[in-house]
Amino acid sequence: MSVELVEVLRSGFRECVHRGSVAIVAPDGEVVVALGEVHTPIYPRSSNKPLQALALLRHGYAPFDDAELALATASHFGEPRHVAIVIRLLERIGCIEADLACPPEMPLDERSRALLLAADEPPRRIYMNCSGKHAAMLATCAHNGWPLAGYQDIAHPLQQVVAATVVDVTGEPETDLGIDGCGLPIVPVSLVNLANAFAALATAPEGTPERRIVDAARADPFLISGTGGEDPALMAAVPGLFCKVGADGVHAGAMPDGTAFALKIDDGSARARVPLVAAILSSLVEQDALTDLASPPILGGGARVGTVRAVPGLFAQR
């Protein structure tokens, strides 16, 4: 059963509760907090991206720089810097935008989207938040001589090695794959195994494919999402943290010592993620910068009339 994790307060009244599940693991892999269904596989959505990027590095992906590697793990907002890096990668491997299998979309960043709408520009594949990962997958196919067409298909050699890598790093038993929003296969993973996989990346020796992914994200968290993104805010608040948000209320992360967490909000609420992650991190480290993240405001008429916060005492058992 899932449990109450986050509550919403408005004008002094509890308005609603978000339920879900949370796993926190110690550096040795011991599960120190298990709230809800932490052993049941879920679709981690974009929280799987660092694990997918690991498969690419293990099979020959050679990013030009850390920015290209960070974009391979990103759910970017389609801002000019994100788009420029994707275009550069495509040009470097001799591909064009039409080779991307992700759907055309407008940027997630409000300003970038508004400028394009004002210019009557159409949605494009390079604006889609997964285009960096897709471009890196094309690069991996080109390196291995695999067909570029159909690289998103479950039976394609690329997706076979991606699935095998996710199973390897998570220890999750093989199961039926799903299809993510960008059209790629996605491997179901339990919260405990997802947390341990993030810990394995964060504690890997410097220079290994695992550690390169973490270091690229830490070096420039903006590239992982964009202006106002959750992951940059959290990584700025807690030095050394590596984390990655996923759609449908998923988030996972790890500290340098291997302490790691993974969570899933049952109703997929985005507003519940950051307060819950901030509460998790506050139970692990003391950082004043977490205070505002742990209790974001609810506005009414421009004034603060409520707040979103983790259920008090949620992690007192630690």
C-alpha positions as CSV (number, residue, x, y, z in Angstrom):
1,M,0.0,0.0,0.0
2,S,1.1,3.5,-0.7
3,V,1.3,6.1,2.2
4,E,0.5,9.8,2.7
5,L,3.6,11.7,1.7
6,V,2.8,15.3,1.0
7,E,0.0,17.5,2.2
8,V,-1.3,20.8,0.8
9,L,-2.4,23.5,3.2
10,R,-4.5,26.5,2.2
11,S,-5.5,29.2,4.6
12,G,-4.8,27.0,7.6
13,F,-6.7,24.0,6.3
14,R,-5.4,20.7,4.9
15,E,-6.8,20.7,1.4
16,C,-5.5,17.4,0.0
17,V,-2.9,14.7,0.5
18,H,-0.6,13.1,-2.1
19,R,0.1,9.5,-1.6
20,G,3.0,7.5,-2.9
21,S,6.1,5.5,-2.1
22,V,9.7,6.3,-1.0
23,A,12.8,4.3,-0.7
24,I,16.1,5.5,0.9
25,V,19.1,3.3,0.8
26,A,22.4,3.6,2.8
27,P,25.8,3.5,1.1
28,D,26.0,-0.3,1.7
29,G,22.7,-0.8,-0.1
30,E,20.7,-1.4,3.1
31,V,17.1,0.0,2.8
32,V,16.8,2.4,5.7
33,V,13.4,3.9,4.7
34,A,10.7,2.0,2.9
35,L,7.4,3.8,2.7
36,G,4.8,2.2,0.5
37,E,5.4,-0.1,-2.4
38,V,9.2,0.2,-2.8
39,H,9.7,-3.3,-4.3
40,T,7.0,-3.1,-6.9
41,P,8.4,-2.2,-10.4
42,I,7.2,1.2,-11.8
43,Y,8.0,3.1,-15.0
44,P,10.7,5.5,-13.9
45,R,10.1,7.6,-17.0
46,S,13.0,10.2,-17.4
47,S,14.6,9.1,-14.2
48,N,15.8,6.1,-16.3
49,K,17.8,8.5,-18.6
50,P,21.1,8.3,-16.7
51,L,20.9,4.5,-17.0
52,Q,20.1,4.7,-20.7
53,A,23.0,7.0,-21.2
54,L,25.3,4.5,-19.4
55,A,24.3,1.9,-22.1
56,L,25.4,4.4,-24.8
57,L,28.8,5.1,-23.2
58,R,29.4,1.4,-22.7
59,H,28.7,0.8,-26.4
60,G,30.9,3.5,-28.0
61,Y,29.1,6.8,-27.6
62,A,31.8,9.4,-27.6
63,P,30.4,12.8,-26.6
64,F,32.4,15.8,-27.8
65,D,32.2,17.3,-24.3
66,D,30.4,17.1,-21.0
67,A,27.6,19.2,-22.4
68,E,26.7,16.5,-25.0
69,L,26.8,13.9,-22.3
70,A,24.6,15.9,-20.0
71,L,22.1,16.4,-22.8
72,A,22.0,12.6,-23.3
73,T,20.6,12.4,-19.7
74,A,18.4,15.5,-19.9
75,S,14.7,16.4,-19.9
76,H,15.7,19.7,-21.3
77,F,13.4,22.7,-21.7
78,G,14.2,23.5,-25.3
79,E,16.0,26.7,-24.6
80,P,18.5,28.0,-27.2
81,R,21.6,26.5,-25.5
82,H,19.9,23.0,-25.3
83,V,18.9,23.1,-28.9
84,A,22.3,24.3,-30.1
85,I,24.0,21.3,-28.5
86,V,21.5,18.9,-30.0
87,I,22.0,20.4,-33.5
88,R,25.8,20.3,-33.0
89,L,25.7,16.6,-32.2
90,L,23.5,15.8,-35.1
91,E,25.7,17.7,-37.5
92,R,28.8,16.0,-36.0
93,I,27.5,12.5,-36.8
94,G,26.1,13.4,-40.2
95,C,22.4,13.2,-39.2
96,I,19.5,15.6,-39.6
97,E,16.6,16.5,-37.4
98,A,14.3,14.2,-39.4
99,D,16.4,11.2,-38.2
100,L,15.2,11.8,-34.6
101,A,12.3,9.5,-33.6
102,C,11.0,11.7,-30.8
103,P,7.8,13.6,-31.6
104,P,7.8,17.3,-32.6
105,E,6.9,19.6,-29.7
106,M,7.3,23.1,-28.5
107,P,9.9,24.0,-25.8
108,L,8.9,23.5,-22.2
109,D,10.5,26.8,-21.3
110,E,7.8,29.4,-21.3
111,R,9.9,32.2,-22.8
112,S,11.3,30.1,-25.6
113,R,7.9,28.7,-26.4
114,A,6.4,32.2,-26.5
115,L,9.0,33.5,-28.8
116,L,8.4,30.7,-31.2
117,L,4.7,31.1,-31.1
118,A,5.0,34.8,-31.7
119,A,7.1,34.0,-34.8
120,D,4.5,31.5,-35.9
121,E,7.2,28.7,-35.8
122,P,5.9,25.1,-35.7
123,P,6.8,22.3,-33.2
124,R,10.0,20.6,-34.0
125,R,11.7,17.4,-32.9
126,I,14.8,19.2,-31.5
127,Y,12.6,21.1,-29.1
128,M,11.3,17.9,-27.6
129,N,12.7,17.4,-24.1
130,C,14.2,14.0,-25.0
131,S,15.9,15.1,-28.2
132,G,19.4,15.1,-26.6
133,K,19.0,11.4,-25.6
134,H,17.7,10.6,-29.1
135,A,20.6,12.3,-30.8
136,A,23.0,10.4,-28.5
137,M,21.3,7.2,-29.5
138,L,21.7,8.0,-33.2
139,A,25.4,8.6,-32.5
140,T,25.7,5.2,-30.8
141,C,24.1,3.5,-33.7
142,A,26.4,5.3,-36.2
143,H,29.4,4.2,-34.1
144,N,28.3,0.5,-34.1
145,G,27.1,0.4,-37.7
146,W,23.5,-0.3,-36.5
147,P,20.6,1.0,-38.7
148,L,19.6,4.5,-37.9
149,A,16.0,3.9,-39.0
150,G,13.9,2.2,-36.4
151,Y,16.4,2.7,-33.5
152,Q,13.4,3.3,-31.2
153,D,12.0,-0.2,-31.8
154,I,12.3,-2.8,-29.0
155,A,13.9,-5.3,-31.3
156,H,16.6,-2.9,-32.5
157,P,20.2,-3.8,-31.4
158,L,20.4,-0.4,-29.6
159,Q,17.3,-1.0,-27.5
160,Q,18.4,-4.5,-26.7
161,V,21.7,-3.3,-25.2
162,V,19.9,-0.4,-23.4
163,A,17.5,-2.8,-21.7
164,A,20.3,-5.2,-20.8
165,T,22.3,-2.3,-19.2
166,V,19.4,-1.1,-17.2
167,V,18.8,-4.7,-15.9
168,D,22.5,-5.0,-15.2
169,V,22.9,-1.8,-13.2
170,T,19.6,-2.1,-11.3
171,G,19.5,-5.8,-10.7
172,E,15.9,-5.7,-11.7
173,P,14.6,-9.1,-13.1
174,E,13.8,-8.9,-16.8
175,T,10.2,-8.1,-17.5
176,D,8.0,-6.7,-20.3
177,L,9.0,-3.2,-21.5
178,G,6.7,-0.2,-21.8
179,I,6.9,2.7,-24.2
180,D,7.8,6.1,-22.9
181,G,6.3,9.4,-24.0
182,C,9.2,10.0,-26.5
183,G,8.5,6.6,-28.2
184,L,11.4,4.7,-26.7
185,P,11.2,1.4,-24.7
186,I,11.4,1.8,-20.9
187,V,12.4,-0.8,-18.4
188,P,10.2,-1.1,-15.2
189,V,12.3,-0.8,-12.1
190,S,11.4,-0.9,-8.4
191,L,12.2,2.2,-6.2
192,V,14.8,0.2,-4.2
193,N,16.6,-0.9,-7.2
194,L,16.4,2.5,-8.8
195,A,17.9,4.1,-5.7
196,N,20.7,1.6,-5.7
197,A,21.4,2.2,-9.3
198,F,21.8,5.9,-8.7
199,A,24.1,5.1,-5.8
200,A,26.2,2.9,-8.1
201,L,26.6,5.8,-10.6
202,A,27.4,8.4,-7.9
203,T,30.1,6.3,-6.2
204,A,31.8,4.9,-9.3
205,P,35.5,5.7,-9.7
206,E,36.4,8.9,-11.6
207,G,36.6,8.4,-15.3
208,T,34.3,5.4,-15.5
209,P,31.2,5.7,-17.7
210,E,29.0,5.7,-14.6
211,R,30.9,8.5,-12.9
212,R,31.2,10.5,-16.1
213,I,27.4,10.8,-16.3
214,V,27.2,12.0,-12.7
215,D,30.0,14.5,-13.1
216,A,28.6,15.9,-16.4
217,A,25.3,16.6,-14.7
218,R,26.8,18.1,-11.6
219,A,29.1,20.3,-13.7
220,D,26.2,22.0,-15.4
221,P,22.8,21.1,-13.9
222,F,21.0,23.7,-16.2
223,L,21.5,21.3,-19.1
224,I,19.6,18.5,-17.3
225,S,16.4,20.6,-17.5
226,G,16.6,24.4,-17.8
227,T,15.5,27.7,-16.3
228,G,13.5,27.1,-13.1
229,G,14.0,23.4,-13.3
230,E,13.7,21.1,-10.2
231,D,17.0,19.3,-10.6
232,P,19.2,22.4,-10.9
233,A,17.5,23.9,-7.8
234,L,18.1,20.8,-5.8
235,M,21.7,20.2,-6.9
236,A,22.4,23.9,-6.1
237,A,21.0,23.5,-2.7
238,V,22.9,20.3,-1.8
239,P,26.5,20.3,-3.2
240,G,27.4,16.9,-4.5
241,L,23.8,15.7,-5.1
242,F,23.0,14.0,-8.4
243,C,19.3,13.7,-9.2
244,K,17.0,13.2,-12.1
245,V,13.3,13.9,-12.2
246,G,10.9,11.7,-14.1
247,A,7.3,12.3,-15.3
248,D,4.3,11.0,-13.4
249,G,5.7,12.0,-10.0
250,V,9.0,10.1,-10.1
251,H,12.4,11.4,-8.7
252,A,15.6,9.7,-7.9
253,G,19.0,10.8,-6.6
254,A,22.2,10.0,-4.8
255,M,24.8,11.7,-2.6
256,P,28.5,11.3,-3.1
257,D,28.7,8.7,-0.3
258,G,26.1,6.5,-2.0
259,T,23.1,7.3,0.2
260,A,20.3,7.4,-2.4
261,F,16.6,7.8,-2.8
262,A,13.8,7.1,-5.2
263,L,10.1,8.0,-5.0
264,K,6.8,7.8,-6.9
265,I,3.8,10.0,-6.3
266,D,0.7,7.9,-7.1
267,D,-1.3,10.6,-8.8
268,G,1.8,11.8,-10.8
269,S,1.6,15.2,-9.1
270,A,4.6,17.4,-10.0
271,R,4.0,19.9,-7.2
272,A,4.6,17.1,-4.6
273,R,8.0,16.2,-5.9
274,V,10.3,19.0,-4.7
275,P,8.9,19.3,-1.2
276,L,9.2,15.6,-0.7
277,V,12.8,15.4,-2.1
278,A,13.7,18.4,0.1
279,A,12.3,16.6,3.1
280,I,14.3,13.5,2.2
281,L,17.5,15.5,1.8
282,S,16.9,17.4,5.0
283,S,16.8,14.1,6.8
284,L,20.3,13.3,5.4
285,V,22.1,16.6,5.4
286,E,21.7,20.0,7.0
287,Q,21.3,22.7,4.3
288,D,19.6,26.0,4.9
289,A,19.0,26.3,1.2
290,L,16.5,23.4,1.5
291,T,14.1,25.4,3.6
292,D,12.3,27.2,0.8
293,L,12.3,24.1,-1.4
294,A,10.7,22.1,1.4
295,S,7.7,24.4,1.6
296,P,6.8,26.1,-1.7
297,P,3.9,28.6,-1.5
298,I,0.4,28.5,-2.8
299,L,-0.6,31.9,-4.0
300,G,-4.0,33.5,-4.0
301,G,-4.4,37.0,-5.5
302,G,-0.7,37.3,-5.5
303,A,-0.3,36.6,-1.8
304,R,0.8,33.4,-0.1
305,V,-2.3,31.6,1.2
306,G,-1.0,28.2,1.7
307,T,1.9,25.8,1.3
308,V,2.9,22.3,0.1
309,R,4.9,20.3,2.5
310,A,5.9,16.7,3.3
311,V,3.8,15.1,6.0
312,P,5.4,16.1,9.3
313,G,7.6,13.5,10.9
314,L,7.6,11.4,7.7
315,F,11.3,10.5,8.0
316,A,11.6,10.6,11.8
317,Q,12.2,6.8,11.8
318,R,15.7,7.5,10.5
